[in-house]
């Protein structure tokens, strides 16, 4: 299970599609094409022809990312081509997204992710935490959360980190206790799966490089709000609410989904066996540790030396290649990186251009008109709450960010919210909004499809945790940000 929505166009053999599948595919295409077609031929009031057409292409592309009539890269490639063919934008502008430094930071981060998983270093970290700290079911949950947190700055995908590293460990530990989906799920498996999932997206929220769209958020914040969300500023704002969340949510889940097993010695024994099988740190892992720490140091000190985060990361990638931690063929084989590069760059181009030609300002002005006369704290709460819970309609955090972050940020600024205080909560809830459903982010289907938790329980606990996240990040968060001088 890879966590992606099923692509009907590629999983069913040509000529063998049943009528129901064909109807589903046509409905998906209809949902995608109708809004874009209407906006192409009939401009919205207040928008000129170019603005309305580009908004139509963008809206149809975002819907395609959710409906998935074809793979994301196909949808974006078609949209990019049509924008040029219809002369909505000049060809050079259409391709400008590939020159965006944020796009290349995301691309490079995926290659770091491959190094972490290919060397086995990520798995080693997970088992080390379990062997050292798993003295009870609760501390076992905290160990899985800590492993995820340590890996988060270097694996910018909760699908790769949560689904590819933490989930296999979680599943192995549960199985070692005899906890399988079904009657034995409550032994400890349900608890571990829920803790692992809810700490994965929290770890993504804490780091600028923890999720693929986080660097894009920083770019939006700079262009629209004129605030610079550096790697260290992002972390300084997230550390206290993040650690509070990582401390409280596993405890709450322990109380609500109490494991029947109390002795975690088998988990420590499993971790010990796996670590002995892996042996001592290999040369590649040692180089990887040194290079990752150097890259993190470069990100933290970026305001001092002025080198953009992207080129710090590219320097680290060059070091990984020179040290033979990964080979050039590994880079070429990392499909997720190339896939992200192809579909992410045109999305960034469309979003940036919508802002440049004034569409975001016009639409956010209409949104703010509904909140005219409100005090800015009330505007902020309304904007962030709406931004969070509209994620019930999204199956992609990146799609959510690209479609909504610029407009919601502009609306908050129009309502008088201080720029940094508007940018940060929306940035963090671009990750925390994954709490509610079993499809809201790439790792969610991986954990959910393990079969340990029913859909009703997943949604019930997800909504409760989303409220807790709102209390912590919107209640304690602004106080902490004020204390450290962020706003």
For each residue, the residues with C-beta under 8 A, 3 or more apart:
1: 163 445 446 449
2: 159 163 446
3: 159 163 442 443 444 445 446
4: 7 442 445
5: 68 395 439
6: 11 68
7: 4 10 11 68 70 71
8: 11 12 17 21 24 25 28 69
9: 12 25 69 70 71
10: 7 70 71
11: 6 7 8
12: 8 9 16 17 21
13: 16 17
14: 17
15:
16: 12 13
17: 8 12 13 14 21 22 25
18: 21 22
19: 22 23
20: 23 24
21: 8 12 17 18 24 25
22: 17 18 19 25 26
23: 19 20 26 27
24: 8 20 21 27 28
25: 8 9 17 21 22 28 29 69
26: 22 23 29 30
27: 23 24 30 31
28: 8 24 25 31 32 67 68 69
29: 25 26 32 33 69
30: 26 27 33 34
31: 27 28 34 63 67
32: 28 29 35 36 60 63 64 67 69 75
33: 29 30 36 37 60
34: 30 31 37 38
35: 32 38 39 56 59 60 63
36: 32 33 39 40 56 57 59 60
37: 33 34 40 41 56
38: 34 35 41 42 56
39: 35 36 42 43 44 52 53 55 56 59
40: 36 37 52 53 56 57 86
41: 37 38
42: 38 39 52
43: 39 47 48 49 51 52 53
44: 39 47 52 55
45:
46: 362 366
47: 43 44 51 52 55 359 362
48: 43 51 52
49: 43 52 53
50: 53 54 88 89 357
51: 43 47 48 54 55 354 357 358 359 362
52: 39 40 42 43 44 47 48 49 55 56
53: 39 40 43 49 50 56 57 86 88
54: 50 51 57 58 83 88 89 350 353 354 357 359
55: 39 44 47 51 52 58 59 354 359
56: 35 36 37 38 39 40 52 53 59 60
57: 36 40 53 54 60 61 79 82 83 88 350
58: 54 55 61 62 79 350 351 354 403
59: 35 36 39 55 56 62 63 403
60: 32 33 35 36 56 57 63 64 79
61: 57 58 64 65 75 76 79 346 347 350
62: 58 59 65 66 399 402 403
63: 31 32 35 59 60 66 67
64: 32 60 61 67 68 69 70 72 75 76 79
65: 61 62 68 72 75 395 396 398 399
66: 62 63 393 394 395 396 399
67: 28 31 32 63 64
68: 5 6 7 28 64 65 71 72 395
69: 8 9 25 28 29 32 64 75
70: 7 9 10 64 74 75
71: 7 9 10 68 74 75
72: 64 65 68 75 76 339 343
73: 76 77 339 342 343
74: 70 71 77 78
75: 32 61 64 65 69 70 71 72 78 79 343
76: 61 64 72 73 79 80 342 343 346 347
77: 73 74 80 81 342 343 346
78: 74 75 81 82
79: 57 58 60 61 64 75 76 82 83 346 350
80: 76 77 83 84 94 95 346 349
81: 77 78 84 85
82: 57 78 79 85 86 88
83: 54 57 79 80 86 88 89 94 350
84: 80 81 87 88 89 90 91 94
85: 81 82
86: 40 53 82 83
87: 84 90
88: 50 53 54 57 82 83 84
89: 50 54 83 84 93 94 353
90: 84 87 93 94
91: 84 94 95
92: 95 96
93: 89 90 96 349 353
94: 80 83 84 89 90 91 346 349
95: 80 91 92 98 99 349
96: 92 93 99 100 349 352
97: 100 103 344 345 346 347 348 349 350 352
98: 95 103 341 345
99: 95 96
100: 96 97 103 104 219 345 348 349 352
101: 104 105 308 310 311
102: 105 106 215 216 218 219 310 348
103: 97 98 100 106 107 341 344 345 348
104: 100 101 107 108 310 314 341
105: 101 102 108 109 209 215 309 310 313
106: 102 103 109 110 156 212 213 215 216 340 341 344
107: 103 104 110 111 337 338 340 341
108: 104 105 111 112 310 313 314 316 317
109: 105 106 112 113 154 155 156 209 212 313
110: 106 107 113 114 156 157 160 212 334 336 337 340
111: 107 108 114 115 317 320 326 331 334 337
112: 108 109 115 116 154 155 156 292 295 313 316 317 320
113: 109 110 116 117 154 155 156 157 160 161 336
114: 110 111 117 118 326 330 331 334 337
115: 111 112 118 119 121 288 320 325 326 330
116: 112 113 119 121 122 151 154 155 165 288
117: 113 114 120 121 122 123 155 160 164 165
118: 114 115 326 330
119: 115 116 282 284 285 288 325
120: 117 123 124 278 285
121: 115 116 117 124 125 285 288 289
122: 116 117 125 126 151 155 161 164 165
123: 117 120 126 127 165 168 169 274 278
124: 120 121 127 128 275 278 281 285
125: 121 122 128 129 147 150 151
126: 122 123 129 130 143 144 147 165 166 169
127: 123 124 130 131 169 270 271 274 275 278
128: 124 125 131 132 147 271 275
129: 125 126 132 133 134 143 144 146 147 150
130: 126 127 133 134 140 143 144 147 169 173 267 268 270 271
131: 127 128 134 268 271 272 275
132: 128 129 143
133: 129 130 139 140 142 143 146
134: 129 130 131 139 140 143 264 267 268 271
135: 139 264
136: 139 140 262 264
137: 140 141 188 191 254 259 261 262 264
138: 141 142 250 251 254
139: 133 134 135 136 142 143 264
140: 130 133 134 136 137 143 144 173 188 192 264 267
141: 137 138 144 145 191 192 195 196 250 253 254
142: 133 138 139 145 146 246 250
143: 126 129 130 132 133 134 139 140 146 147
144: 126 129 130 140 141 147 148 166 169 170 192 195 196 199
145: 141 142 148 149 195 196 199 203 246 250
146: 129 133 142 143 149 150
147: 125 126 128 129 130 143 144 150 151 165 166 169
148: 144 145 151 152 161 162 165 166 196 199 200 203
149: 145 146 152 199 203 206 246
150: 125 129 146 147
151: 116 122 125 147 148 154 155 161 165 203
152: 148 149 155 161 203 204 206 207 210
153: 207 209 210 296
154: 109 112 113 116 151 209 292 295
155: 109 112 113 116 117 122 151 152 160 161 165
156: 106 109 110 112 113 209 210 211 212 214
157: 110 113 160 161 211 212 336 442
158: 161 162 163 200 201 203 204 210 211 434 441 442 443
159: 2 3 162 163 164 441 442 443 446
160: 110 113 117 155 157 163 164 165 336
161: 113 122 148 151 152 155 157 158 164 165 166 200 203 204 443
162: 148 158 159 165 166 167 196 197 200 201 443 446 447
163: 1 2 3 158 159 160 166 167 442 443 446 447
164: 117 122 159 160 161 167 168
165: 116 117 122 123 126 147 148 151 155 160 161 162 168 169
166: 126 144 147 148 161 162 163 169 170 196 200
167: 162 163 164 170 171 196 443 446 447 450
168: 123 164 165 171 172
169: 123 126 127 130 144 147 165 166 172 173
170: 144 166 167 173 174 192 193 196 447
171: 167 168 174 175 450
172: 168 169 175 176 270 274
173: 130 140 169 170 176 177 188 192 267 270
174: 170 171 177 179 180 187 188 189 192 193 452
175: 171 172 178 179 180
176: 172 173 266 267 270
177: 173 174 187 188 189 261 266 267
178: 175 184 187
179: 174 175 184 185 186 187 188 189 190 261 452
180: 174 175 184 185 189
181: 185 189 450 451 452
182: 185 451
183:
184: 178 179 180 187 189
185: 179 180 181 182 189 190 451 452 453
186: 179 189 190 257 259 260
187: 174 177 178 179 184 259 260 261
188: 137 140 173 174 177 179 191 192 259 260 261
189: 174 177 179 180 181 184 185 186 192 193 450 452
190: 179 185 186 193 194 257 259 452 453
191: 137 141 188 194 195 253 254 257 258 259
192: 140 141 144 170 173 174 188 189 195 196
193: 170 174 189 190 196 197 447 450 452 453
194: 190 191 197 198 253 257 447 453 461
195: 141 144 145 191 192 198 199 249 250 253
196: 141 144 145 148 162 166 167 170 192 193 199 200 447
197: 162 193 194 200 201 443 444 447 448
198: 194 195 201 202 249 250 253 435 465
199: 144 145 148 149 195 196 202 203 246 249 250
200: 148 158 161 162 166 196 197 203 204 443
201: 158 162 197 198 204 205 211 431 432 434 435 441 443
202: 198 199 205 206 242 245 246 249 431 432 469
203: 145 148 149 151 152 158 161 199 200 206 207 210 242 246
204: 152 158 161 200 201 207 210 211 214 431
205: 201 202 210 211 238 242 428 429 430 431 432
206: 149 152 202 203 210 235 238 239 242
207: 152 153 203 204 210 214 231 234 235 238
208: 214 215 218 229 230 231 234 235 299 309
209: 105 109 153 154 156 214 215 231 299 309 313
210: 152 153 156 158 203 204 205 206 207 214 431
211: 156 157 158 201 204 205 214 397 430 431
212: 106 109 110 156 157 215 216 340 344 397 398
213: 106 216 217 397 398 401 402 430
214: 156 204 207 208 209 210 211 217 218 234 427 430 431
215: 102 105 106 208 209 212 218 219 309
216: 102 106 212 213 219 220 344 348 351 398 401 402 405
217: 213 214 220 221 229 401 405 423 426 427 430
218: 102 208 214 215 221 222 228 229 230 234 427
219: 100 102 215 216 222 223 348 352
220: 216 217 223 224 225 351 355 401 405 406 409
221: 217 218 224 225 227 228 229 409 419 423 427
222: 218 219 225 226 227 228 229
223: 219 220 226 352 355
224: 220 221 355 360 406 409 410 413
225: 220 221 222 409 413 419 420 422 423
226: 222 223 419
227: 221 222 419 420 423
228: 218 221 222 233
229: 208 217 218 221 222 233 234 423 424 427
230: 208 218 233 234 302 303 309
231: 207 208 209 234 235 299 300 302 309
232: 235 236 299 300 302 303
233: 228 229 230 236 237 486
234: 207 208 214 218 229 230 231 237 238 427
235: 206 207 208 231 232 238 239
236: 232 233 239 484 486
237: 233 234 424 428 477 480 481 484 486
238: 205 206 207 234 235 241 242 428
239: 206 235 236 242 243
240: 243 244 476 477 480
241: 238 244 245 428 472 473 476 477 480
242: 202 203 205 206 238 239 245 246
243: 239 240 246 247
244: 240 241 247 248 472 476
245: 202 241 242 248 249 468 469 472 473
246: 142 145 149 199 202 203 242 243 249 250
247: 243 244 250 251
248: 244 245 251 252 468 472
249: 195 198 199 202 245 246 252 253 465 468
250: 138 141 142 145 195 198 199 246 247 253 254
251: 138 247 248 254 255
252: 248 249 255 256 465 468
253: 141 191 194 195 198 249 250 256 257 461
254: 137 138 141 191 250 251 257 258 259
255: 251 252 258
256: 252 253 461
257: 186 190 191 194 253 254 461
258: 191 254 255
259: 137 186 187 188 190 191 254 262
260: 186 187 188
261: 137 177 179 187 188 264
262: 136 137 259
263: 266
264: 134 135 136 137 139 140 261 267 268
265: 268 269
266: 176 177 263 269 270
267: 130 134 140 173 176 177 264 270 271
268: 130 131 134 264 265 271 272
269: 265 266 272 273
270: 127 130 172 173 176 266 267 273 274
271: 127 128 130 131 134 267 268 274 275
272: 131 268 269 275 276
273: 269 270 276 277
274: 123 127 172 270 271 277 278
275: 124 127 128 131 271 272 278
276: 272 273 279
277: 273 274
278: 120 123 124 127 274 275
279: 276 282
280:
281: 124 285 286 289
282: 119 279 285 286
283: 286 287
284: 119 287 288 323 324 325
285: 119 120 121 124 281 282 288 289
286: 281 282 283 289 290
287: 283 284 290 291 319 320 323 325
288: 115 116 119 121 284 285 291 292 320 325
289: 121 281 285 286 292 293
290: 286 287 293 294
291: 287 288 294 295 316 319 320 323 325
292: 112 154 288 289 295 296 316
293: 289 290 296 297
294: 290 291 297 298 316 319
295: 112 154 291 292 298 299 312 313 315 316
296: 153 292 293 299 300
297: 293 294 300 301
298: 294 295 301 302 305 307 309 312 315 316
299: 208 209 231 232 295 296 302 309 312
300: 231 232 296 297
301: 297 298 304 305
302: 230 231 232 298 299 305 306 307 308 309 312
303: 230 232 306
304: 301
305: 298 301 302
306: 302 303
307: 298 302 311 312
308: 101 302 311 312
309: 105 208 209 215 230 231 298 299 302 312 313
310: 101 102 104 105 108 313 314
311: 101 307 308 314 315
312: 295 298 299 302 307 308 309 315 316
313: 105 108 109 112 209 295 309 310 316 317
314: 104 108 310 311 317 318
315: 295 298 311 312 318 319
316: 108 112 291 292 294 295 298 312 313 319 320
317: 108 111 112 313 314 320 321
318: 314 315 321 322
319: 287 291 294 315 316 322 323
320: 111 112 115 287 288 291 316 317 323 325 326
321: 317 318 324 325 326 327 328 331
322: 318 319
323: 284 287 291 319 320
324: 284 321 327
325: 115 119 284 287 288 291 320 321
326: 111 114 115 118 320 321 330 331
327: 321 324 330 331
328: 321 331 332
329: 332 333
330: 114 115 118 326 327 333 334
331: 111 114 321 326 327 328 334 337
332: 328 329
333: 329 330
334: 110 111 114 330 331 337 338
335: 338 339
336: 110 113 157 160 339 340
337: 107 110 111 114 331 334 340 341
338: 107 334 335 341 342
339: 72 73 335 336 342 343
340: 106 107 110 212 336 337 343 344
341: 98 103 104 106 107 337 338 344 345
342: 73 76 77 338 339 345 346
343: 72 73 75 76 77 339 340 346 347
344: 97 103 106 212 216 340 341 347 348 398
345: 97 98 100 103 341 342 348 349
346: 61 76 77 79 80 94 97 342 343 349 350
347: 61 76 97 343 344 350 351 398 402
348: 97 100 102 103 216 219 344 345 351 352 402
349: 80 93 94 95 96 97 100 345 346 352 353
350: 54 57 58 61 79 83 97 346 347 353 354
351: 58 216 220 347 348 354 355 402 406
352: 96 97 100 219 223 348 349 355 356
353: 54 89 93 349 350 356 357
354: 51 54 55 58 350 351 357 359 360 406
355: 220 223 224 351 352 358 359 360 361 406
356: 352 353
357: 50 51 54 353 354
358: 51 355 361 362
359: 47 51 54 55 354 355 362 363
360: 224 354 355 363 364 406 407 410
361: 355 358 364 365 410
362: 46 47 51 358 359 365 366
363: 359 360 366 367 407 410
364: 360 361 367 368 406 407 408 409 410 411 413 414
365: 361 362 368 369 414
366: 46 362 363 369 370
367: 363 364 370 371 407 408 411
368: 364 365 371 372 379 411 414 415
369: 365 366 372
370: 366 367
371: 367 368 374 378 379 382 411 415
372: 368 369
373:
374: 371 378 379 382 415
375: 378 379 416
376: 379 380 415 416 417 418
377: 380 381
378: 371 374 375 381 382
379: 368 371 374 375 376 382 383 411 412 415 416 417
380: 376 377 383 384 412 415 417 421 422 425
381: 377 378 384 385 474
382: 371 374 378 379 385 386
383: 379 380 386 387 408 411 412 415 417 422 426
384: 380 381 387 388 425 426 429 470 474
385: 381 382 388 389 470
386: 382 383 389 390 408
387: 383 384 390 391 404 405 408 426 429 430 433
388: 384 385 391 429 432 433 466 470
389: 385 386 392 433 436 466
390: 386 387 393 394 400 404
391: 387 388 394 397 400 433 434 436 437 440
392: 389 436 437 440
393: 66 390
394: 66 390 391 397 399 400 440
395: 5 65 66 68 399 439 440
396: 65 66 399 400 441 442
397: 211 212 213 391 394 400 401 430 431 433 434 440 441
398: 65 212 213 216 344 347 401 402
399: 62 65 66 394 395 396 402 403
400: 390 391 394 396 397 403 404 405 430 433
401: 213 216 217 220 397 398 404 405 430
402: 62 213 216 347 348 351 398 399 405
403: 58 59 62 399 400
404: 387 390 400 401 407 408
405: 216 217 220 387 400 401 402 408 409 426 427 430
406: 220 224 351 354 355 360 364 409 410
407: 360 363 364 367 404 410 411
408: 364 367 383 386 387 404 405 411 412 426
409: 220 221 224 225 364 405 406 412 413 422 423 426
410: 224 360 361 363 364 406 407 413 414
411: 364 367 368 371 379 383 407 408 414 415
412: 379 380 383 408 409 415 417 422 426
413: 224 225 364 409 410 416 417 419 422
414: 364 365 368 410 411
415: 368 371 374 376 379 380 383 411 412
416: 375 376 379 413
417: 376 379 380 383 412 413 421 422
418: 376 421 422 487
419: 221 225 226 227 413 422 423
420: 225 227 423 424 481 486 487
421: 380 417 418 424 425 478 481 486 487
422: 225 380 383 409 412 413 417 418 419 425 426
423: 217 221 225 227 229 409 419 420 426 427
424: 229 237 420 421 427 428 477 481 486
425: 380 384 421 422 428 429 473 474 477 478
426: 217 383 384 387 405 408 409 412 422 423 429 430
427: 214 217 218 221 229 234 405 423 424 430
428: 205 237 238 241 424 425 431 432 473 477
429: 205 384 387 388 425 426 432 433 469 473
430: 205 211 213 214 217 387 397 400 401 405 426 427 433
431: 201 202 204 205 210 211 214 397 428 434
432: 201 202 205 388 428 429 435 466 469 473
433: 387 388 389 391 397 400 429 430 436 440 466
434: 158 201 391 397 431 437 440 441 444
435: 198 201 432 440 462 463 465 466 469
436: 389 391 392 433 440 459 462 463 466
437: 391 392 434 440 444 458 459 462
438: 444 445 448 455 458 459
439: 5 395 444 445
440: 391 392 394 395 397 433 434 435 436 437 444
441: 158 159 201 396 397 434 444
442: 3 4 157 158 159 163 396 445 446
443: 3 158 159 161 162 163 167 197 200 201 446 447
444: 3 197 434 437 438 439 440 441 447 448
445: 1 3 4 438 439 442 448 449
446: 1 2 3 159 162 163 167 442 443 449 450
447: 162 163 167 170 193 194 196 197 443 444 450
448: 197 438 444 445 453 455 458
449: 1 445 446
450: 167 171 181 189 193 446 447
451: 181 182 185
452: 174 179 181 185 189 190 193
453: 185 190 193 194 448 457 458
454: 457 458
455: 438 448 458 459
456: 459 460
457: 453 454 460 461
458: 437 438 448 453 454 455 461 462
459: 436 437 438 455 456 462 463
460: 456 457 463 464
461: 194 253 256 257 457 458 464 465
462: 435 436 437 458 459 465 466
463: 435 436 459 460 466 467
464: 460 461 467 468
465: 198 249 252 435 461 462 468 469
466: 388 389 432 433 435 436 462 463 469 470
467: 463 464 470 471
468: 245 248 249 252 464 465 471 472
469: 202 245 429 432 435 465 466 472 473
470: 384 385 388 466 467 473 474 475
471: 467 468 474 475 476
472: 241 244 245 248 468 469 475 476 477
473: 241 245 425 428 429 432 469 470 476 477
474: 381 384 425 470 471 477 478
475: 470 471 472 478 479
476: 240 241 244 471 472 473 479 480
477: 237 240 241 424 425 428 472 473 474 480 481
478: 421 425 474 475 481 482 487
479: 475 476 482 483
480: 237 240 241 476 477 483 484
481: 237 420 421 424 477 478 484 486 487
482: 478 479 485 486 487
483: 479 480
484: 236 237 480 481
485: 482
486: 233 236 237 420 421 424 481 482
487: 418 420 421 478 481 482
